[in-house]
C-alpha cells in the first residue's frame, strides 16, 4: 500500500494545480470545508446535565480560530433531551438561549451553522416512531426550532438527526415527518437528511437505496459519514496503515447514489488520527474527490473539551494539528453550488 503513495499524491497535486491555474480562490467558490464544533453533545447519558461540567458550548475563540483559517461552515451537534427534558413538554429556555448564542457567535465571524440533533434516531433510548416516541413529538421539536431560528443570519441548515441506526424501518417516516414540520414554518432553509446504518457512505446503497423524501421546497441535502478504521466506527483502536484511496472508495457509493438520483450531498463527519501518515493521505485524496463533485464536508471535530484526542483539530499550545493543513488545502474551489450537478 505504501508503494502507491506517489501516484496518489500526483492525483491530488493535479487537482490542486488545476484549481490554482483557473484562478479559483476560496472566495470564488462555495464553502466546501467545514468543521463539527462539538462539545454540547458530550455526556449524552447525563441529561439534562450541567453546562460547563458535563457538556460545553463553544466560545468566541473557537469560532474565531476557524474563521481565521477560512472555515466558515459549522456543523453543531446538540442533544434533544437537553432541549426538551420530557417528551411533549416545554422547550428548555436555557438551551434555546445557548443555541441562539452559538448562532450569534458564528454570524459575528461570518460563519454559518448547521444545527445537528445528535440523537441516533432516539429519545431517551426509545426509537422515533415507536409508541414511546411518536413521529408527532419529533416533528413538533423541529417545527419549534425552525420557527425560532429560520431568520437568523448565522443559520445554514437543519441536520434533522445524527446517524440513525437499527431503526427497524422507522427512520424514513420520521425523517419525512421532520421535513414536513419544518416546511410548515420555513420554506427557505436547507434540510440535511442522514441515512440509516450510522449514515455510512460505504453502506449507503445497501441500506438507503430507496431513501428519497419529498420536500415542497426542493431543498434537501443528503448527508453521509465516513471513518477509515476497520469497523468504520471512528474509534481507531489499532494502528492501521491503509490504502491511500480508501476514503475515496468508501465515499464513492454515496456519491454515485447522489448522481443517479439527481440529489445534492454533504459528508457530515470524517476524521483521522493526526499522527497517521497513511490516513492523512487518504483524507487528502477523499477531499479532492469530493471537491471534484462540489460536495461539502465537515471534519470531526473541533471545539471545547477535546484535549489531545487524536481526531481533534483544535490547536494544542497554539500549534495547528496536522489535519488542519490538509483541510486548508481544499478550501479553494470554483464550485457554484452544492453538487453533484443536478
C-alpha positions as CSV (number, residue, x, y, z in Angstrom):
1,X,0.0,0.0,0.0
2,X,2.8,2.4,0.8
3,X,4.2,2.0,-2.7
4,X,1.1,3.6,-4.1
5,X,1.5,6.9,-2.2
6,X,3.4,8.7,-5.1
7,X,0.6,8.2,-7.7
8,X,-1.9,9.3,-5.1
9,X,-0.1,12.5,-4.3
10,X,0.2,13.2,-8.0
11,X,-3.5,12.8,-8.3
12,X,-4.2,15.4,-5.6
13,X,-1.5,17.7,-6.8
14,X,-3.0,17.7,-10.3
15,X,-6.4,18.7,-8.9
16,X,-4.8,21.5,-6.8
17,X,-2.8,22.8,-9.8
18,X,-6.0,22.9,-11.9
19,X,-7.7,24.9,-9.3
20,X,-4.9,27.3,-9.0
21,X,-4.4,27.7,-12.8
22,X,-8.1,28.6,-13.1
23,X,-7.6,31.4,-10.6
24,X,-10.0,29.7,-8.1
25,X,-9.9,31.1,-4.6
26,X,-11.8,30.2,-1.5
27,X,-13.9,33.4,-2.0
28,X,-14.7,32.4,-5.6
29,X,-16.4,29.1,-4.8
30,X,-18.7,27.8,-2.1
31,X,-17.8,26.7,1.4
32,X,-16.7,23.1,0.8
33,X,-14.7,22.6,4.0
34,X,-16.4,22.7,7.4
35,X,-15.9,21.7,11.0
36,X,-18.0,19.9,13.6
37,X,-17.8,22.3,16.5
38,X,-18.6,19.8,19.2
39,X,-18.9,19.8,23.0
40,X,-22.6,20.4,23.5
41,X,-23.2,16.7,22.7
42,X,-20.9,15.4,25.3
43,X,-22.1,13.0,28.0
44,X,-25.5,12.2,26.4
45,X,-26.1,9.7,29.2
46,X,-26.2,12.5,31.7
47,X,-29.3,14.6,30.9
48,X,-30.0,17.3,31.2
49,X,-26.5,17.6,32.8
50,X,-24.7,20.8,33.6
51,X,-23.2,23.1,31.0
52,X,-19.5,23.6,31.7
53,X,-19.3,20.3,33.6
54,X,-20.9,17.6,31.6
55,X,-21.0,19.4,28.2
56,X,-19.6,22.5,26.7
57,X,-20.8,25.2,24.3
58,X,-18.1,26.8,22.2
59,X,-16.9,30.3,22.9
60,X,-15.9,33.1,20.6
61,X,-12.3,31.9,20.4
62,X,-13.4,28.7,18.8
63,X,-15.3,30.3,16.1
64,X,-12.6,32.9,15.6
65,X,-9.9,30.3,15.1
66,X,-11.7,28.6,12.3
67,X,-12.8,31.8,10.7
68,X,-9.1,32.8,10.6
69,X,-8.5,29.5,8.8
70,X,-11.2,30.5,6.2
71,X,-13.5,27.8,7.5
72,X,-17.0,29.3,7.6
73,X,-19.2,26.2,7.6
74,X,-20.0,24.8,11.1
75,X,-22.0,21.7,12.0
76,X,-23.2,22.0,15.5
77,X,-24.3,18.9,17.5
78,X,-26.8,19.3,20.3
79,X,-28.9,16.8,22.4
80,X,-32.7,16.6,22.2
81,X,-33.1,15.6,25.9
82,X,-31.3,18.8,26.9
83,X,-33.6,20.9,24.7
84,X,-36.7,19.1,25.9
85,X,-36.4,17.3,29.3
86,X,-39.7,15.4,28.9
87,X,-41.5,14.4,25.7
88,X,-44.3,16.7,24.7
89,X,-43.5,19.2,27.4
90,X,-42.0,22.6,27.0
91,X,-38.7,23.5,25.4
92,X,-35.9,24.5,27.8
93,X,-35.3,28.2,27.7
94,X,-31.6,27.9,28.7
95,X,-30.8,25.5,25.8
96,X,-32.6,27.8,23.3
97,X,-30.6,30.7,24.6
98,X,-27.4,28.8,24.2
99,X,-28.3,27.7,20.7
100,X,-29.1,31.3,19.8
101,X,-25.8,32.4,21.3
102,X,-24.0,29.8,19.1
103,X,-25.6,31.2,16.0
104,X,-24.8,34.7,17.1
105,X,-21.1,33.9,17.6
106,X,-20.9,32.3,14.2
107,X,-22.6,35.2,12.5
108,X,-20.2,37.6,14.1
109,X,-17.3,35.7,12.4
110,X,-19.1,35.4,9.0
111,X,-19.8,31.7,9.6
112,X,-23.0,29.6,9.1
113,X,-24.2,26.8,11.3
114,X,-26.0,23.5,10.6
115,X,-28.0,22.6,13.7
116,X,-27.5,18.9,14.2
117,X,-29.8,16.9,16.6
118,X,-27.2,14.3,17.7
119,X,-29.6,11.6,18.9
120,X,-29.2,8.5,16.6
121,X,-33.0,8.4,15.9
122,X,-33.8,8.0,19.6
123,X,-35.1,9.9,22.6
124,X,-34.2,8.5,26.0
125,X,-33.1,5.3,24.2
126,X,-36.5,4.8,22.5
127,X,-36.8,4.8,18.7
128,X,-38.5,7.7,17.0
129,X,-41.7,6.2,15.6
130,X,-42.2,3.8,18.5
131,X,-45.2,4.1,20.8
132,X,-43.0,5.8,23.3
133,X,-41.7,8.4,20.8
134,X,-44.3,9.1,18.1
135,X,-43.4,10.9,14.9
136,X,-45.5,13.8,16.0
137,X,-43.3,14.5,19.1
138,X,-40.2,14.6,16.9
139,X,-41.8,16.7,14.3
140,X,-43.0,19.2,16.9
141,X,-39.5,19.9,18.2
142,X,-38.2,20.6,14.7
143,X,-41.1,22.9,14.0
144,X,-40.3,24.8,17.1
145,X,-36.6,25.1,16.2
146,X,-37.3,26.2,12.7
147,X,-39.8,28.8,13.8
148,X,-37.3,30.2,16.3
149,X,-34.2,30.3,14.1
150,X,-35.3,30.4,10.5
151,X,-34.4,34.1,10.0
152,X,-31.1,34.0,12.0
153,X,-28.1,35.2,9.8
154,X,-25.9,32.5,11.4
155,X,-28.2,29.6,10.3
156,X,-27.2,27.5,7.3
157,X,-29.4,24.4,7.7
158,X,-31.1,21.8,9.8
159,X,-29.5,18.4,10.2
160,X,-32.6,16.6,11.5
161,X,-30.8,13.6,13.0
162,X,-27.3,12.4,13.5
163,X,-26.5,8.8,12.5
164,X,-29.8,6.9,12.6
165,X,-29.1,3.2,13.1
166,X,-31.0,0.0,13.8
167,X,-34.3,1.9,13.3
168,X,-36.4,-1.2,12.3
169,X,-37.6,0.6,9.2
170,X,-39.0,3.6,11.2
171,X,-36.5,6.2,10.1
172,X,-37.9,7.2,6.7
173,X,-41.2,8.0,8.2
174,X,-39.5,10.0,11.0
175,X,-37.4,12.0,8.5
176,X,-40.4,12.8,6.4
177,X,-42.3,14.0,9.5
178,X,-39.5,16.3,10.4
179,X,-39.2,17.7,6.8
180,X,-43.0,18.3,6.7
181,X,-43.0,20.1,10.1
182,X,-40.1,22.4,9.2
183,X,-41.7,23.3,5.9
184,X,-44.9,24.4,7.7
185,X,-42.9,27.4,9.0
186,X,-39.7,27.6,6.8
187,X,-39.6,27.1,3.1
188,X,-36.1,28.6,2.6
189,X,-33.6,26.8,4.8
190,X,-31.8,23.6,3.6
191,X,-32.6,20.4,5.4
192,X,-29.8,17.9,5.8
193,X,-31.0,14.2,6.0
194,X,-28.8,11.4,7.1
195,X,-29.4,7.7,6.2
196,X,-29.8,4.7,8.4
197,X,-26.9,2.5,9.5
198,X,-25.0,5.4,11.1
199,X,-25.3,7.3,7.8
200,X,-22.4,5.3,6.4
201,X,-21.3,6.4,3.0
202,X,-19.8,3.0,2.3
203,X,-23.1,1.1,3.2
204,X,-25.4,3.7,1.8
205,X,-26.6,1.7,-1.2
206,X,-27.2,-1.4,0.8
207,X,-29.4,0.3,3.3
208,X,-30.7,3.6,1.9
209,X,-31.1,2.9,-1.8
210,X,-34.8,4.0,-1.8
211,X,-34.4,6.7,0.9
212,X,-35.9,9.6,-1.1
213,X,-38.0,12.1,0.7
214,X,-40.5,14.7,-0.5
215,X,-39.7,18.3,0.1
216,X,-42.1,21.0,-1.2
217,X,-39.2,23.5,-1.1
218,X,-36.9,21.1,-3.1
219,X,-34.1,22.0,-0.8
220,X,-32.9,18.7,0.7
221,X,-29.3,17.7,1.1
222,X,-28.5,14.1,1.9
223,X,-25.7,13.6,4.4
224,X,-23.4,10.6,5.0
225,X,-20.4,9.9,7.3
226,X,-17.2,8.1,6.9
227,X,-14.3,6.9,9.0
228,X,-11.3,5.0,7.8
229,X,-10.7,2.4,10.5
230,X,-11.5,-1.3,10.0
231,X,-15.0,-1.3,11.6
232,X,-16.0,2.2,10.3
233,X,-16.6,3.4,13.8
234,X,-14.1,6.2,14.1
235,X,-12.6,4.7,17.3
236,X,-9.3,3.9,15.6
237,X,-8.4,1.3,18.3
238,X,-5.4,0.0,16.4
239,X,-2.6,1.5,14.4
240,X,-3.6,0.8,10.9
241,X,-1.8,1.6,7.6
242,X,-4.4,2.0,5.0
243,X,-4.6,2.3,1.2
244,X,-4.4,5.9,0.1
245,X,-7.6,5.6,-1.9
246,X,-9.6,4.1,0.9
247,X,-11.5,7.3,1.7
248,X,-12.4,7.7,-2.0
249,X,-13.7,4.1,-2.2
250,X,-15.7,4.3,1.0
251,X,-17.3,7.6,-0.2
252,X,-17.9,6.5,-3.8
253,X,-21.2,4.5,-3.2
254,X,-22.8,7.6,-1.7
255,X,-21.6,9.9,-4.4
256,X,-22.8,7.6,-7.1
257,X,-26.2,7.3,-5.5
258,X,-26.5,11.1,-5.4
259,X,-25.6,11.3,-9.1
260,X,-28.0,8.6,-10.1
261,X,-30.9,10.2,-8.2
262,X,-30.1,13.8,-9.0
263,X,-29.6,14.8,-5.4
264,X,-27.1,17.1,-3.5
265,X,-24.8,15.7,-0.9
266,X,-22.8,16.5,2.2
267,X,-20.2,14.5,4.1
268,X,-21.2,15.5,7.7
269,X,-18.4,13.6,9.6
270,X,-14.9,12.2,8.9
271,X,-11.7,12.3,10.9
272,X,-8.3,10.7,11.1
273,X,-5.6,10.5,13.7
274,X,-3.1,13.3,13.1
275,X,-0.1,11.1,13.6
276,X,-1.1,8.6,10.9
277,X,0.6,9.5,7.6
278,X,-1.4,6.9,5.6
279,X,-4.7,8.2,6.9
280,X,-3.8,11.8,6.3
281,X,-3.0,10.9,2.7
282,X,-6.3,9.0,2.4
283,X,-8.2,12.0,3.8
284,X,-6.4,14.3,1.3
285,X,-7.4,12.2,-1.6
286,X,-11.0,11.9,-0.4
287,X,-11.4,15.6,-0.1
288,X,-10.0,16.0,-3.6
289,X,-12.6,13.6,-4.8
290,X,-15.4,15.3,-3.0
291,X,-14.3,18.7,-4.3
292,X,-14.4,17.4,-7.9
293,X,-18.1,16.9,-7.3
294,X,-18.7,20.1,-5.3
295,X,-19.7,18.1,-2.2
296,X,-19.0,19.9,1.0
297,X,-17.8,18.2,4.2
298,X,-17.3,18.8,7.9
299,X,-14.4,17.4,9.8
300,X,-14.9,15.7,13.2
301,X,-14.1,17.5,15.3
302,X,-13.2,20.8,16.9
303,X,-14.5,22.8,19.8
304,X,-14.0,22.7,23.6
305,X,-13.2,19.7,25.8
306,X,-11.3,17.5,23.3
307,X,-7.9,17.8,24.9
308,X,-5.4,15.7,23.0
309,X,-8.0,13.4,21.4
310,X,-6.3,12.1,18.2
311,X,-9.0,13.1,15.8
312,X,-9.5,16.6,17.1
313,X,-8.3,19.6,15.1
314,X,-8.3,22.1,17.9
315,X,-4.8,23.6,18.2
316,X,-2.5,22.5,21.0
317,X,-0.5,25.2,22.7
318,X,-1.2,27.5,19.7
319,X,0.0,24.9,17.2
320,X,-2.2,23.6,14.4
321,X,-2.9,19.9,14.2
322,X,-1.6,18.1,11.0
323,X,-5.2,17.6,9.8
324,X,-5.7,21.4,9.5
325,X,-3.1,21.7,6.8
326,X,-5.0,19.2,4.7
327,X,-8.3,20.9,5.3
328,X,-7.0,24.3,4.2
329,X,-5.5,22.7,1.1
330,X,-9.0,22.0,-0.1
331,X,-10.8,25.3,0.7
332,X,-10.1,26.9,-2.7
333,X,-12.6,25.9,-5.3
334,X,-14.7,27.1,-8.3
335,X,-17.9,25.4,-7.4
336,X,-21.1,27.5,-7.9
337,X,-23.5,25.3,-5.9
338,X,-23.6,22.1,-3.8
339,X,-23.2,19.0,-6.0
340,X,-23.1,16.6,-7.6
341,X,-24.6,18.5,-10.5
342,X,-28.4,18.1,-10.6
